[in-house]
Amino acid sequence: MLEHPNHVLAISTVRTASATELEYPAGPIVCLATFSVERTNDDEARFASTHVTFEPGADWRFPGAHIRCLLHRHTFAIGCRSFSHNNREAYRRNRCPSYEELPGTAHLPSIQRHVIRAREKTLARLARDHGLTVSDRPPHLLQAQREAADRAQAAWLMALGFVRNQEERAYLYAAWEAWRALERARPLPF
């Protein structure tokens, strides 16, 4: 990502473990968080975040339908998948297409997608350095669900590091920090 696209959708999924698959133990999606950055012009950006949960036995198409509602024709979808030296060989054997990591994007040929592979500790350190909460080891299910929204933002921050223009990076980062301050000041719904 050398230039920041006009619309980026960072996606974070939380899955339950599959009881039947030993090679690729990811089960159904039980939580989905997105972070959207839409450039309205050269010096304005609009940010949005969603965070939804699904019943483990619910229709497997619900997460993809949620994502498709957020996509634009020229969306650049990003996700983050962790890896370590311990599971590098398993990762090579089970390399899955990006649309499996990014639900709802499989049948949309105009969508660009990229899954960032990063160590948990790297993503957690990046998140912590920017005031986000992401665990540096695989969290239990409830903790992973709580961290999903911050994880989506951390994936976008990691991708922002690939933007070549330093002024554009600084502008988008400052706009994101302003958005976060407004989000923290917003009263909690009851």
Buried (B, 14 or more C-beta within 10 A) or exposed (E): BEEBBBBBBBBBBBBBEEEEEEEEBBBBBBBBBBBBBBBEEEEEBEBEBBBEBBEEEEEEEBBBEBBBEBBBEEBBBBBBBBBEEEEEEEBEEEEEEBBBBBBBBBEBEEBBBBBBEBEBEBBBBBBBEBEBBBBBEEBEBEEBBBBBBBBBBBBBBBBBEEBEEEEBBEBBBEBBEEBBEEEEEEEEEE
